[in-house]
């Protein structure tokens, strides 16, 4: 038996969250085409016949402009000291540039082995792949280079086999039915935020956040599993889950964008988020959304703490 921890690290939009969802077999991390979608470290557990692998999705590494972004990068880099393998995810469909070098520079003195996961190979022609691998090998001495497509699943089975080879011998780190250490409130907030990203203008994602004000569980629920913080067993539940959330924006001018004319936009966001939540929690959901202006919340230490953006995930 092998068991260990792998950190998925890379630039924003490299496909880390899509890869995490593919590896653990369920949608745990939200996904969008907007950069810096992932703000927290997200843990997902996958059990194999001969191994248990704990995958950590992390915020994209970039040059931070706000306190929020500083915390995001710190969260990502902090995982290096906690894992058995670092998997640097690079977007193969984009030219390798200074942003990628900035990421690789963070691992020059890393203790765990560093693997390169060349993602999005479904978007490039296969003859380009080998020269790309050769060029990247010259940039850094990787323990392994594995080309994959997280979107289609191409070569992900090979990636999993390679990851397992680097896991140390040992017993499982979590029970066999454990999914994540993220609390239900975090998952609710993220699924609502995902729909804000999908439906609003390009300038909105960086300045929006979601807070869960009230969380009322169904009257009758099956026994829970999968998280010390309360992620429910993934079986049908009875009753109605009632959720009351606030979407934070930074400026008054942004509030009508989220609400929309006659409330049309927030209704679209709420309907899409409710459907996602019902699929995840396997129960009926009532979702109430409000929009609130909180100026400069990205620079507010207390607000960042309330949103779970702590450099120590266990704090």
C-alpha positions as CSV (number, residue, x, y, z in Angstrom):
1,X,0.0,0.0,0.0
2,X,1.2,3.5,-0.9
3,X,-0.2,6.8,0.4
4,X,0.9,10.4,-0.1
5,X,0.1,13.9,-1.0
6,X,0.4,15.7,-4.4
7,X,0.2,19.4,-5.0
8,X,-1.1,20.7,-8.3
9,X,0.7,24.0,-8.9
10,X,0.9,26.3,-11.9
11,X,-0.1,29.6,-13.5
12,X,-3.8,30.7,-13.5
13,X,-5.8,28.9,-16.1
14,X,-3.4,26.1,-16.6
15,X,-6.3,23.6,-15.9
16,X,-5.4,22.5,-12.4
17,X,-9.0,22.5,-11.1
18,X,-10.2,20.5,-14.2
19,X,-7.4,18.1,-13.5
20,X,-8.3,17.7,-9.9
21,X,-11.9,17.0,-10.7
22,X,-10.8,14.4,-13.3
23,X,-8.4,12.7,-10.9
24,X,-10.9,12.4,-8.0
25,X,-13.8,11.5,-10.2
26,X,-16.2,14.2,-9.1
27,X,-16.6,17.9,-9.4
28,X,-15.1,19.4,-6.3
29,X,-13.3,22.5,-7.6
30,X,-15.1,25.1,-9.6
31,X,-14.0,25.8,-13.1
32,X,-14.2,28.8,-15.4
33,X,-12.3,30.4,-18.2
34,X,-11.5,33.4,-16.0
35,X,-8.0,33.6,-14.5
36,X,-7.5,33.2,-10.7
37,X,-10.8,31.3,-10.3
38,X,-9.3,29.1,-7.6
39,X,-8.6,31.1,-4.4
40,X,-8.2,28.4,-1.8
41,X,-6.3,25.2,-1.4
42,X,-8.8,22.4,-2.2
43,X,-8.1,18.8,-1.0
44,X,-9.5,15.8,-2.8
45,X,-8.9,12.2,-1.9
46,X,-8.7,9.3,-4.5
47,X,-8.5,5.7,-3.5
48,X,-6.9,3.2,-5.9
49,X,-6.6,-0.6,-5.4
50,X,-3.0,-0.3,-4.1
51,X,-2.8,3.4,-3.0
52,X,-4.5,6.5,-1.6
53,X,-3.5,9.8,-3.2
54,X,-4.4,13.2,-1.7
55,X,-4.5,15.8,-4.5
56,X,-4.3,19.5,-3.6
57,X,-5.6,22.0,-6.1
58,X,-4.0,25.4,-5.5
59,X,-4.4,29.0,-6.6
60,X,-2.5,30.0,-9.7
61,X,0.9,31.5,-9.1
62,X,1.1,35.1,-10.3
63,X,2.6,38.4,-9.4
64,X,0.1,39.6,-6.7
65,X,-1.5,43.1,-6.7
66,X,-3.8,42.9,-3.7
67,X,-3.6,41.3,-0.2
68,X,-6.0,38.7,-1.4
69,X,-3.6,37.7,-4.2
70,X,-0.6,37.7,-1.9
71,X,-2.5,35.2,0.3
72,X,-3.5,33.1,-2.7
73,X,0.1,32.7,-3.9
74,X,1.3,32.0,-0.3
75,X,-1.4,29.3,0.0
76,X,0.0,27.6,-3.2
77,X,3.7,27.8,-2.2
78,X,3.0,26.7,1.3
79,X,1.9,23.3,0.0
80,X,5.4,22.5,-1.3
81,X,6.7,21.7,2.2
82,X,3.7,19.5,3.0
83,X,3.6,17.1,0.0
84,X,5.4,14.1,-1.4
85,X,5.3,15.2,-5.0
86,X,4.8,18.6,-6.7
87,X,3.0,18.4,-10.1
88,X,3.6,21.6,-12.0
89,X,0.7,22.0,-14.5
90,X,1.6,23.9,-17.7
91,X,-0.8,24.9,-20.5
92,X,0.6,23.2,-23.6
93,X,-1.6,25.3,-25.9
94,X,0.2,28.5,-24.9
95,X,3.8,29.5,-25.6
96,X,6.1,29.0,-22.7
97,X,7.0,32.4,-21.3
98,X,8.2,34.5,-18.4
99,X,5.1,33.6,-16.3
100,X,6.0,29.9,-16.6
101,X,9.6,30.6,-15.7
102,X,8.4,32.6,-12.7
103,X,6.5,29.5,-11.5
104,X,9.5,27.2,-12.1
105,X,11.8,29.5,-10.2
106,X,9.8,28.8,-7.1
107,X,10.9,25.1,-7.2
108,X,14.6,25.4,-7.7
109,X,15.3,24.3,-4.1
110,X,12.2,22.2,-3.6
111,X,12.7,19.1,-1.5
112,X,9.9,16.8,-3.0
113,X,10.3,15.6,-6.6
114,X,8.9,17.9,-9.2
115,X,6.8,16.5,-12.0
116,X,5.7,18.4,-15.1
117,X,2.1,17.9,-16.2
118,X,1.8,19.2,-19.8
119,X,-2.0,19.9,-19.9
120,X,-4.4,20.7,-22.8
121,X,-2.5,18.5,-25.3
122,X,-5.9,18.0,-27.1
123,X,-5.5,21.6,-28.3
124,X,-2.1,21.1,-30.1
125,X,-0.9,18.9,-32.9
126,X,1.0,15.9,-31.8
127,X,4.2,16.6,-33.8
128,X,4.7,19.7,-31.6
129,X,4.7,17.7,-28.5
130,X,8.2,16.2,-28.4
131,X,10.0,19.5,-29.2
132,X,8.0,21.1,-26.5
133,X,9.0,18.4,-24.0
134,X,12.6,18.8,-25.0
135,X,12.5,22.6,-24.5
136,X,10.9,22.3,-21.1
137,X,13.4,19.7,-20.0
138,X,16.1,22.3,-20.6
139,X,14.2,24.8,-18.4
140,X,14.1,22.5,-15.4
141,X,15.3,19.1,-14.3
142,X,11.9,17.4,-13.9
143,X,11.5,14.0,-12.3
144,X,8.9,13.1,-14.9
145,X,7.0,14.8,-17.8
146,X,3.6,13.6,-18.5
147,X,1.4,15.1,-21.3
148,X,-2.4,14.9,-20.6
149,X,-5.7,16.5,-21.4
150,X,-7.7,17.0,-18.2
151,X,-10.7,18.0,-20.3
152,X,-10.9,14.8,-22.3
153,X,-9.1,12.4,-19.9
154,X,-6.3,11.6,-22.5
155,X,-3.3,10.0,-20.8
156,X,-4.6,10.8,-17.3
157,X,-4.4,7.1,-16.4
158,X,-0.7,7.2,-17.1
159,X,-0.4,10.3,-14.9
160,X,-2.1,8.4,-12.1
161,X,0.2,5.4,-12.4
162,X,3.2,7.7,-12.4
163,X,2.0,9.6,-9.4
164,X,1.5,6.4,-7.4
165,X,5.1,5.4,-8.1
166,X,6.3,8.5,-6.2
167,X,4.0,7.9,-3.2
168,X,5.7,6.5,-0.1
169,X,4.8,3.2,1.4
170,X,2.3,3.5,4.1
171,X,-1.3,3.2,5.3
172,X,-4.1,5.4,4.0
173,X,-4.1,9.0,5.3
174,X,-7.9,9.2,5.3
175,X,-10.8,6.8,5.6
176,X,-11.9,5.1,2.4
177,X,-15.1,7.2,2.1
178,X,-13.4,10.5,2.7
179,X,-13.7,13.1,-0.1
180,X,-12.5,16.5,1.1
181,X,-11.7,18.6,4.2
182,X,-13.7,21.5,2.9
183,X,-16.8,22.4,4.8
184,X,-20.2,22.5,3.2
185,X,-20.4,26.3,3.5
186,X,-17.2,26.6,1.4
187,X,-18.7,24.3,-1.3
188,X,-21.9,26.3,-1.4
189,X,-20.0,29.7,-1.7
190,X,-17.8,28.3,-4.4
191,X,-20.7,26.9,-6.5
192,X,-22.5,30.3,-6.3
193,X,-19.3,32.1,-7.2
194,X,-18.8,29.8,-10.2
195,X,-22.1,31.0,-11.6
196,X,-21.2,34.7,-11.0
197,X,-18.0,34.1,-13.0
198,X,-20.0,32.4,-15.8
199,X,-22.7,35.0,-16.1
200,X,-21.0,38.4,-15.4
201,X,-18.6,40.7,-17.3
202,X,-14.9,40.0,-17.6
203,X,-14.0,42.7,-15.0
204,X,-16.3,41.3,-12.3
205,X,-14.6,38.0,-11.2
206,X,-11.6,39.6,-9.4
207,X,-13.8,41.8,-7.3
208,X,-16.6,39.4,-6.3
209,X,-16.8,37.0,-3.4
210,X,-19.6,34.9,-1.9
211,X,-20.5,34.6,1.8
212,X,-22.9,32.1,3.2
213,X,-25.0,33.9,5.8
214,X,-27.3,31.0,6.8
215,X,-27.2,27.3,6.1
216,X,-30.2,25.2,7.1
217,X,-29.9,21.5,6.5
218,X,-32.8,19.3,5.4
219,X,-34.8,18.0,8.4
220,X,-33.9,14.4,7.6
221,X,-30.5,13.5,6.3
222,X,-28.6,10.3,5.9
223,X,-25.3,9.8,8.0
224,X,-22.5,12.0,6.7
225,X,-19.2,11.0,5.4
226,X,-16.3,12.4,3.4
227,X,-15.2,15.4,5.5
228,X,-14.5,16.2,9.1
229,X,-16.2,19.5,8.3
230,X,-19.4,17.9,7.1
231,X,-19.5,17.2,3.4
232,X,-22.6,14.9,3.2
233,X,-22.7,11.4,2.0
234,X,-23.3,11.5,-1.8
235,X,-26.7,9.7,-1.7
236,X,-30.2,11.2,-2.1
237,X,-31.3,13.2,0.9
238,X,-34.9,14.1,2.0
239,X,-36.2,17.5,2.8
240,X,-35.2,21.0,1.7
241,X,-31.8,22.6,2.1
242,X,-32.2,26.4,2.7
243,X,-29.2,28.6,1.8
244,X,-28.9,32.3,2.2
245,X,-25.8,33.9,0.5
246,X,-24.4,37.4,-0.1
247,X,-22.5,38.2,-3.2
248,X,-19.9,40.9,-2.4
249,X,-18.8,43.5,-4.9
250,X,-16.4,46.4,-4.4
251,X,-18.2,49.3,-6.1
252,X,-21.7,50.6,-6.3
253,X,-21.5,50.5,-10.1
254,X,-20.9,46.7,-10.0
255,X,-24.1,46.0,-8.0
256,X,-26.5,46.5,-10.9
257,X,-24.3,44.3,-13.2
258,X,-24.8,41.3,-10.8
259,X,-28.5,42.1,-10.2
260,X,-29.4,42.8,-13.9
261,X,-32.4,44.5,-15.3
262,X,-35.4,43.6,-13.3
263,X,-33.3,41.1,-11.3
264,X,-32.8,39.0,-14.5
265,X,-29.0,38.4,-14.0
266,X,-29.2,37.4,-10.3
267,X,-32.1,35.1,-11.1
268,X,-30.0,33.3,-13.8
269,X,-27.1,33.0,-11.4
270,X,-29.3,31.6,-8.7
271,X,-31.0,29.1,-10.9
272,X,-27.8,27.7,-12.3
273,X,-26.2,27.6,-8.8
274,X,-29.2,25.9,-7.3
275,X,-29.0,23.1,-10.0
276,X,-25.3,22.6,-9.3
277,X,-25.9,22.4,-5.5
278,X,-28.8,20.0,-5.9
279,X,-26.6,17.7,-8.0
280,X,-23.8,17.9,-5.5
281,X,-25.8,17.5,-2.3
282,X,-28.5,15.2,-3.8
283,X,-31.3,17.1,-2.2
284,X,-33.7,19.9,-3.1
285,X,-32.3,23.4,-2.5
286,X,-33.8,26.8,-1.8
287,X,-31.2,29.5,-2.6
288,X,-31.6,33.1,-1.6
289,X,-29.0,35.6,-3.0
290,X,-28.4,39.2,-2.1
291,X,-25.8,41.6,-3.4
292,X,-23.8,43.9,-1.1
293,X,-21.1,46.5,-1.7
294,X,-18.0,46.1,0.5
295,X,-15.4,48.5,-0.6
296,X,-11.8,47.2,-1.0
297,X,-12.6,43.8,0.6
298,X,-9.6,42.4,-1.2
299,X,-7.4,44.5,1.0
300,X,-9.4,43.7,4.2
301,X,-7.6,41.2,6.4
302,X,-10.7,40.3,8.3
303,X,-12.8,39.9,5.2
304,X,-10.1,37.6,3.8
305,X,-10.1,35.5,7.0
306,X,-13.9,35.3,6.8
307,X,-13.6,34.0,3.3
308,X,-11.2,31.3,4.4
309,X,-8.2,32.8,2.6
310,X,-5.7,31.8,5.3
311,X,-2.2,30.8,4.5
312,X,-2.5,28.0,7.1
313,X,-5.5,26.0,5.9
314,X,-5.9,24.4,9.3
315,X,-6.2,27.7,11.1
